[in-house]
């Protein structure tokens, strides 16, 4: 797999074949590494069943499971979770009820070969930039100013 075009994506799935789960109530995520010509399952993370009660503290484990992913494919996702996912550089993607993991992987591979859509292009570009969260502090300590 080519590191420049390999992406990690997650699928909210109960049966490992269909994207059939709401992000917040998902019983498991399957995470795949995908490049233009191949894909492989990286990991499966399972969660305890959760009540859809609006308590966002329970989402921490879900966000942690998506570390390194550029997208999560799911049946639905709440607006607050969308904002938190995007802040982490993860694109939530709502899919049709009958969507299969295999079909979604093939569609993503076609997009990687033909030229990425805007969200995928942003995700690929963001991966190329260093994630130095302290860079502004370092610049200030060096006497940098606007």
C-alpha positions in Angstrom: 0.0 0.0 0.0 1.2 3.5 -0.9 1.4 5.6 2.3 0.5 8.8 0.4 -2.8 7.4 -0.9 -3.6 4.9 1.9 -6.4 6.1 4.1 -8.0 4.7 7.2 -11.8 4.7 7.4 -14.3 3.3 9.8 -17.7 1.7 9.3 -20.4 1.7 12.0 -21.6 -1.9 11.6 -23.3 -4.6 13.6 -22.7 -7.5 11.2 -19.3 -6.5 9.6 -20.9 -6.5 6.2 -23.4 -3.6 6.2 -23.2 0.0 7.5 -26.2 -0.4 9.7 -25.5 1.6 12.9 -26.0 5.2 14.1 -22.6 6.7 15.2 -23.5 7.3 18.8 -25.2 3.9 19.3 -22.9 1.8 17.2 -22.1 -1.6 18.7 -18.8 -1.8 16.6 -16.6 -0.1 14.1 -14.6 -1.9 11.5 -11.6 0.0 10.5 -9.9 -0.5 7.1 -6.8 0.7 5.4 -7.6 1.5 1.8 -5.6 2.6 -1.2 -6.5 2.8 -4.8 -6.1 -0.9 -5.5 -6.3 -2.8 -2.2 -7.8 -2.7 1.2 -7.5 -4.7 4.4 -9.2 -4.8 7.8 -7.0 -3.1 10.4 -9.2 -3.6 13.5 -12.6 -4.1 14.9 -13.6 -2.2 18.0 -16.7 -3.3 19.9 -18.7 -1.1 22.3 -21.3 -1.8 25.0 -24.9 -1.1 23.9 -25.8 2.5 24.6 -29.0 4.3 25.2 -29.6 7.3 22.8 -30.0 9.8 25.6 -28.0 12.8 24.4 -25.2 12.1 26.9 -22.1 13.0 24.9 -19.6 11.8 27.5 -20.2 8.3 26.3 -18.8 9.2 22.8 -15.2 9.4 24.1 -14.5 5.7 23.4 -15.9 6.1 19.9 -13.7 9.1 19.1 -10.7 7.3 20.5 -11.4 4.3 18.3 -11.3 6.6 15.2 -7.8 7.8 15.9 -6.0 8.1 12.5 -9.2 7.7 10.5 -10.3 10.3 7.9 -13.9 9.2 7.8 -16.7 7.3 9.6 -19.5 5.8 7.5 -22.7 5.5 9.4 -26.5 5.4 9.2 -26.9 8.7 11.1 -24.9 11.0 13.3 -26.0 13.9 15.6 -25.0 17.4 14.9 -22.9 17.8 18.0 -21.0 14.6 17.1 -20.6 15.9 13.5 -18.9 19.0 14.9 -16.6 17.0 17.2 -15.7 14.5 14.5 -14.8 17.3 12.0 -12.7 19.1 14.7 -10.7 15.8 14.9 -10.3 15.7 11.1 -12.8 12.9 10.6 -15.5 13.3 8.0 -18.8 11.7 9.0 -20.5 10.1 6.0 -24.2 9.2 6.1 -25.1 6.2 3.9 -28.2 4.5 2.5 -29.8 1.8 4.7 -28.6 -1.0 2.4 -25.0 0.2 2.0 -22.4 -2.6 2.2 -18.9 -2.1 3.5 -17.5 -3.8 0.3 -19.4 -1.4 -2.0 -18.3 1.7 0.0 -14.7 0.6 -0.1 -14.9 0.1 -3.9 -16.4 3.5 -4.3 -13.7 5.1 -2.2 -11.0 3.3 -4.2 -12.5 4.5 -7.5 -12.4 8.0 -6.1 -8.8 7.6 -5.0 -7.9 6.5 -8.6 -10.0 9.1 -10.5 -9.3 12.1 -8.2 -10.7 12.7 -4.8 -13.8 14.7 -4.0 -13.3 17.9 -1.9 -13.6 16.2 1.5 -11.2 13.5 0.5 -8.7 15.9 -1.0 -8.8 18.0 2.2 -8.2 14.8 4.3 -5.3 13.7 2.1 -3.7 17.2 2.3 -4.1 17.4 6.0 -2.3 14.2 6.5 0.8 15.6 4.7 1.0 18.6 7.1 2.8 18.1 10.4 0.5 18.1 13.4 2.6 20.2 15.7 0.1 21.6 18.2 2.8 23.6 19.9 4.1 25.4 16.8 2.5 28.8 17.7 3.9 28.6 21.3 7.4 27.9 19.8 7.1 30.7 17.4 6.1 33.1 20.2 9.1 32.0 22.4 11.4 32.7 19.4 10.1 36.3 19.3 7.9 35.9 16.3 5.2 38.5 15.8 2.8 39.5 13.0 
